[in-house]
Amino acid sequence: MKLGLSLDGGGDVLDVAVQHGIKGVPISADKLANEGVDATLAPLKERGLEACQIGVFMFNVLNSDAEAQAKQAATLEKVIPLAADTGCTYIVINGGNYHPSGYGAGDARNFTDEALDKVAEGLIPHLEVAEKHGAKLTIEAYLKTAVNSPESFLKLKEKVGGSDALCCNIDVTSLYDYNDLWNPAPKVEHICTSLAGHYGLGHLKGIALKKGFHIHAELVPITEDPTNWEQVLKLMAPHVPDDSWVILEHVASLEEAEKSIAHLREAASRAGVTLS
């Protein structure tokens, strides 16, 4: 499997990726839309890197902020025809959230059949364009959005007519509920096996419970969360498309990058998986 890296802080992701022998880094959808393929890829090519993800994370069909959604839709429309020329056909989008934060908060209406119907209706025109250009729209399934489980993604796929241009990121920790944060292994197996044949990108990040009056969980380094990354990689490996990537994401510092990359590579070795 091809390994990519995404940083939340701690330096230039291009330099950190090179330092640790990682080939894939995300590219900016806004830069791609506004400046084109050559300008977007130039810094990567200078360092021998490749694009592993095009993020239009805030494209959210259910967004109650119509103006913000129109801007995201315009960006998506521009990058779909360009994706194949970047070498990365995977464009990440939101799974549908009436709350304009996209990921920070939720809305009770997200968890209804009507919400999935609206997501499907809004995606179909974009999927038709993606099919023509060999692009993939890959849903960032998340506990707070309309696509919040393998089952909800599969329902959505059926509603859009089974389009091959629609796939789902395998981001196991984004789907953890309270019980999973104590014992994630059953949920990991369910996600990785139920979505076989529908994989987009793999997203690897840590989530763990924190002290609080009620339920409180936060991002943590993958060295500190309860996930067995050997299990994740072993279950994912047979189903990851050859042109896809598994991306270590939300890395907050250079120190975390070094420790988490080593931890992930050790897990891959135990799983009998090669991360290239």
C-alpha positions as CSV (number, residue, x, y, z in Angstrom):
1,M,0.0,0.0,0.0
2,K,1.1,3.5,-0.8
3,L,1.7,5.7,2.3
4,G,0.8,9.4,2.4
5,L,1.2,12.1,5.1
6,S,-0.9,15.0,6.2
7,L,0.2,17.5,8.9
8,D,-1.9,19.7,11.2
9,G,1.3,21.5,12.4
10,G,5.0,21.1,12.9
11,G,6.5,22.1,9.6
12,D,6.2,21.8,5.8
13,V,4.5,18.5,5.0
14,L,6.6,18.2,1.8
15,D,9.9,18.4,3.8
16,V,8.7,16.0,6.5
17,A,7.5,13.5,3.9
18,V,10.8,13.5,2.2
19,Q,12.7,13.2,5.5
20,H,10.7,10.0,6.4
21,G,10.7,8.4,2.9
22,I,6.9,9.0,2.4
23,K,5.9,9.6,-1.2
24,G,2.4,11.0,-1.0
25,V,1.1,14.4,0.2
26,P,-2.3,16.0,-0.2
27,I,-2.8,18.9,-2.6
28,S,-5.0,21.9,-2.2
29,A,-8.2,21.8,-4.2
30,D,-8.4,25.6,-4.2
31,K,-4.9,25.9,-5.7
32,L,-5.7,23.2,-8.2
33,A,-8.9,25.0,-9.2
34,N,-7.3,28.4,-9.4
35,E,-3.8,27.8,-10.7
36,G,-4.0,24.5,-12.5
37,V,-2.2,21.1,-12.5
38,D,1.3,22.2,-13.3
39,A,1.6,24.9,-10.6
40,T,0.0,22.7,-8.0
41,L,2.3,19.8,-8.6
42,A,5.5,21.7,-9.2
43,P,6.6,21.8,-5.5
44,L,5.9,18.0,-5.2
45,K,7.8,17.1,-8.3
46,E,10.8,19.1,-7.1
47,R,11.0,16.7,-4.1
48,G,10.0,13.5,-5.9
49,L,6.6,13.4,-4.3
50,E,3.1,12.5,-5.6
51,A,-0.4,13.8,-4.9
52,C,-2.3,11.4,-2.6
53,Q,-5.5,13.3,-2.0
54,I,-7.5,16.2,-3.3
55,G,-9.6,17.5,-0.4
56,V,-12.9,19.3,-1.0
57,F,-13.8,18.3,2.6
58,M,-16.3,21.1,3.0
59,F,-18.4,20.2,-0.1
60,N,-21.5,19.3,1.9
61,V,-24.8,18.7,0.0
62,L,-26.8,19.3,3.2
63,N,-25.0,22.5,4.3
64,S,-27.5,25.0,5.6
65,D,-25.1,27.8,4.5
66,A,-26.1,28.0,0.9
67,E,-23.4,30.6,0.0
68,A,-20.6,28.5,1.5
69,Q,-21.9,25.4,-0.3
70,A,-22.1,27.2,-3.6
71,K,-18.4,28.1,-3.3
72,Q,-17.4,24.5,-2.5
73,A,-19.5,23.2,-5.4
74,A,-17.8,25.6,-7.8
75,T,-14.4,24.3,-6.5
76,L,-15.5,20.7,-7.0
77,E,-16.7,21.3,-10.5
78,K,-13.3,22.8,-11.4
79,V,-11.2,20.0,-9.9
80,I,-13.1,16.9,-11.2
81,P,-11.9,17.3,-14.8
82,L,-8.3,18.0,-13.5
83,A,-7.9,15.1,-11.0
84,A,-6.7,12.5,-13.4
85,D,-3.9,14.8,-14.7
86,T,-2.6,15.2,-11.1
87,G,-2.1,11.4,-10.8
88,C,-4.6,11.3,-8.0
89,T,-8.2,10.6,-8.9
90,Y,-9.6,10.7,-5.3
91,I,-11.5,13.8,-4.3
92,V,-12.7,13.8,-0.7
93,I,-16.1,15.2,0.2
94,N,-18.3,15.5,3.2
95,G,-20.9,12.8,3.9
96,G,-23.8,15.3,4.5
97,N,-24.4,17.5,7.5
98,Y,-27.1,20.2,7.9
99,H,-24.8,21.9,10.3
100,P,-22.5,24.3,8.4
101,S,-19.4,23.3,10.4
102,G,-19.4,20.1,8.4
103,Y,-17.5,18.1,11.0
104,G,-17.4,20.1,14.2
105,A,-21.1,19.7,15.2
106,G,-24.1,17.7,14.0
107,D,-27.8,17.9,13.4
108,A,-30.6,15.5,14.2
109,R,-31.9,15.7,10.6
110,N,-28.6,14.0,9.4
111,F,-29.7,10.6,10.7
112,T,-32.8,10.2,8.5
113,D,-33.6,8.5,5.2
114,E,-34.6,11.9,3.9
115,A,-31.1,13.2,4.5
116,L,-29.5,10.3,2.4
117,D,-32.1,11.0,-0.3
118,K,-30.9,14.6,-0.5
119,V,-27.3,13.7,-0.4
120,A,-27.9,11.3,-3.3
121,E,-29.8,13.9,-5.3
122,G,-27.1,16.5,-4.8
123,L,-24.3,14.1,-5.7
124,I,-25.7,12.5,-8.9
125,P,-24.8,15.4,-11.3
126,H,-21.2,15.5,-9.9
127,L,-20.9,11.8,-10.2
128,E,-21.9,11.9,-13.8
129,V,-19.1,14.3,-14.5
130,A,-16.7,12.3,-12.4
131,E,-17.5,9.2,-14.4
132,K,-16.6,11.0,-17.7
133,H,-13.3,12.2,-16.3
134,G,-12.2,9.1,-14.4
135,A,-12.4,10.8,-11.0
136,K,-13.6,9.3,-7.7
137,L,-15.7,11.2,-5.2
138,T,-14.8,9.6,-1.9
139,I,-17.0,10.2,1.1
140,E,-15.4,11.1,4.4
141,A,-17.8,8.9,6.5
142,Y,-18.1,10.4,10.0
143,L,-20.2,9.7,13.1
144,K,-22.0,13.1,12.9
145,T,-22.9,13.1,9.2
146,A,-25.6,11.3,7.1
147,V,-23.0,8.8,6.0
148,N,-22.0,7.5,9.4
149,S,-21.6,3.8,8.9
150,P,-20.9,1.2,6.2
151,E,-24.6,0.6,6.0
152,S,-25.5,4.3,5.3
153,F,-22.8,4.5,2.7
154,L,-24.1,1.4,0.9
155,K,-27.6,2.8,1.0
156,L,-26.3,6.0,-0.6
157,K,-24.5,4.0,-3.2
158,E,-27.7,2.3,-4.1
159,K,-29.6,5.6,-4.2
160,V,-27.1,7.0,-6.8
161,G,-27.5,4.0,-9.0
162,G,-24.3,2.2,-8.0
163,S,-22.0,4.7,-9.6
164,D,-18.4,3.5,-9.7
165,A,-17.3,7.1,-9.2
166,L,-18.6,7.0,-5.6
167,C,-16.5,5.4,-2.9
168,C,-15.9,5.7,0.8
169,N,-12.7,6.5,2.8
170,I,-11.7,3.8,5.3
171,D,-11.3,6.0,8.4
172,V,-12.1,3.6,11.2
173,T,-11.7,6.0,14.2
174,S,-14.2,8.5,12.6
175,L,-16.9,5.9,13.1
176,Y,-16.1,4.9,16.7
177,D,-18.9,5.3,19.2
178,Y,-18.4,5.2,23.0
179,N,-18.1,1.5,23.3
180,D,-15.6,1.3,20.4
181,L,-13.3,3.7,22.2
182,W,-12.8,1.0,24.8
183,N,-12.7,-1.9,22.4
184,P,-12.4,-0.9,18.8
185,A,-11.6,-4.3,17.3
186,P,-15.1,-5.4,16.3
187,K,-16.0,-2.1,14.7
188,V,-12.7,-2.1,12.8
189,E,-13.4,-5.5,11.4
190,H,-17.0,-4.5,10.5
191,I,-15.9,-1.3,8.7
192,C,-13.0,-2.9,6.8
193,T,-14.9,-5.9,5.6
194,S,-18.3,-4.3,5.0
195,L,-16.9,-1.7,2.6
196,A,-14.8,-4.1,0.6
197,G,-15.2,-3.2,-3.1
198,H,-16.0,0.5,-2.2
199,Y,-12.7,1.7,-0.8
200,G,-11.5,5.2,-1.5
201,L,-8.6,6.4,0.5
202,G,-7.4,5.1,3.9
203,H,-7.2,7.6,6.7
204,L,-5.2,6.7,9.8
205,K,-5.6,8.9,12.9
206,G,-5.9,8.4,16.6
207,I,-9.0,9.1,18.7
208,A,-9.2,8.5,22.5
209,L,-11.4,9.2,25.4
210,K,-10.5,12.2,27.6
211,K,-11.6,13.2,31.1
212,G,-15.0,15.0,31.1
213,F,-18.4,15.2,32.7
214,H,-19.9,13.0,30.0
215,I,-18.5,11.6,26.7
216,H,-15.4,13.4,25.6
217,A,-13.0,12.2,22.9
218,E,-10.3,14.0,21.1
219,L,-7.6,13.5,18.4
220,V,-4.5,11.9,19.8
221,P,-1.3,10.4,18.2
222,I,-1.8,6.9,16.9
223,T,0.7,5.8,19.5
224,E,-1.9,6.8,22.2
225,D,-5.2,5.6,21.0
226,P,-6.8,2.1,21.5
227,T,-6.7,1.0,17.9
228,N,-4.8,-2.0,16.9
229,W,-3.2,-0.7,13.7
230,E,-1.8,-4.1,12.8
231,Q,-5.5,-5.3,12.6
232,V,-6.5,-2.2,10.5
233,L,-3.7,-2.6,7.9
234,K,-4.2,-6.4,7.7
235,L,-7.9,-6.1,7.0
236,M,-7.5,-3.2,4.6
237,A,-4.7,-4.6,2.5
238,P,-6.7,-7.0,0.3
239,H,-9.2,-4.2,-0.6
240,V,-7.1,-1.1,-1.2
241,P,-7.1,-0.2,-4.9
242,D,-3.7,-0.1,-6.5
243,D,-4.0,3.7,-7.2
244,S,-5.1,4.5,-3.7
245,W,-3.2,5.6,-0.6
246,V,-3.3,5.2,3.1
247,I,-2.7,8.5,4.7
248,L,-1.4,9.2,8.2
249,E,-3.2,12.4,9.1
250,H,-3.8,15.0,11.8
251,V,-0.1,14.8,12.8
252,A,0.5,17.8,15.1
253,S,4.3,18.0,15.4
254,L,7.6,16.8,14.1
255,E,8.1,14.7,17.1
256,E,4.7,13.1,16.7
257,A,5.4,12.5,13.0
258,E,8.6,10.6,13.8
259,K,7.0,8.4,16.5
260,S,3.7,7.8,14.6
261,I,5.4,6.9,11.3
262,A,7.7,4.4,13.1
263,H,4.7,3.0,15.0
264,L,2.7,2.6,11.8
265,R,5.6,0.9,10.0
266,E,6.1,-1.5,12.8
267,A,2.4,-2.4,12.7
268,A,2.6,-2.9,9.0
269,S,5.5,-5.3,9.4
270,R,3.6,-7.3,11.9
271,A,0.6,-7.4,9.6
272,G,2.8,-8.6,6.6
273,V,1.9,-5.4,4.7
274,T,4.3,-3.2,2.8
275,L,3.9,0.6,3.1
276,S,5.7,2.2,0.1
